[in-house]
Amino acid sequence: MLISFPCHWRSIRVKTKTMPAGLFKSKCLAVMDEVQTKCETVIITKHGKPVAKLVPVDSDRDDFYGSMQGKITIVGDIVGPVIPEEQWNLD
């Protein structure tokens, strides 16, 4: 029986694991399951240098892209100049 806890408390210190890319490649699915169930971060290294980070998804948070969709209204021309061209001071 697996018990899954939400990761919304990620701001609290979360355990981080480091593993070489070759080991990650051979155990990818198991590592992904462990990240999800234990809310644990895994840093994947290549020749001892970090190249990627696998973090648990926090489903409670909105994605940044598209998060304002339907929350704002554009009024007027957002591309044109703020003042009419005739009022520009060209001195």
N, C-alpha and C positions, 0 to 999 in steps of 0.2 A: 504494500500500500504506500503510495507516494503522497506526501502532504506538500502542497505548494503555498508559499506565503507571498503576498504582494511585495513588490520592491519599492513602495512609495517612501520607505524610510531610508532610501539610498543615501540621503544626506548624512546619515550616521555612518561612521566608518565601516566600510565593507571590505571583506577579505579579498586580497588580490593574489592570484596564482600566476606563475610564469611557466611557459612550456615552449620547447623548440617546435618549429614549424613541421618537421617530419613526424614528431609524435602527435601533434594536433591533426595532421593529415590522416594518420591511421586511426585516430580515435575521435574524429570530428563530431559525429552524432552523439556519442556518449558525453563528450565535453559540453556540447550545447545543452543537453538535458541537465547536466550538473549545474551549469550557469543559471538555468531557469529555476531549478528547484532550490538551490542554495543561495540565490541572489548574489552570486560570486562573479567577480571580474577575472578574466584570463587575458594575460598579455602574451602574445605569440612572438617568438624571437626567431631571427635568422642569423646564424653565425654569432649568437650572443647579443645581437642588437634588436631592440623592440621594433616590430614592423606593423603590428595590428593589435587592436584591443577588442575583445569580445565582452560585451556588457549585457546584463539582463534588460529586457524591454520593460519600460514602465508604462503599462497600458492606461493608467489614470491620467497621464500627461498628454496634452495635445501636441501634435507635431508642429514645429515652428512654421513650416510652409503650409499655407492655407488656414492657419489658425484664426485669422481675422475675417475669413470669408463670412459674409452675411452680417458682420458687426459694424461696418462703416458704410457711408453713402458718399459718393463723389458728386459734388455740386459744382457745376461750371466746367470751364476749360482747364484741365490740369497740365496742358502742354504749352499753351500760348503764354506770352509775357503777362506779368502782373498788371502793368499799366499800358495803355494804348501807345502805339508807336509814335503818334503825334505829340505825346507829352514827353518823349525822351529828350534829354538835354544833350545835344551833340557838340558842345563847345570844345 
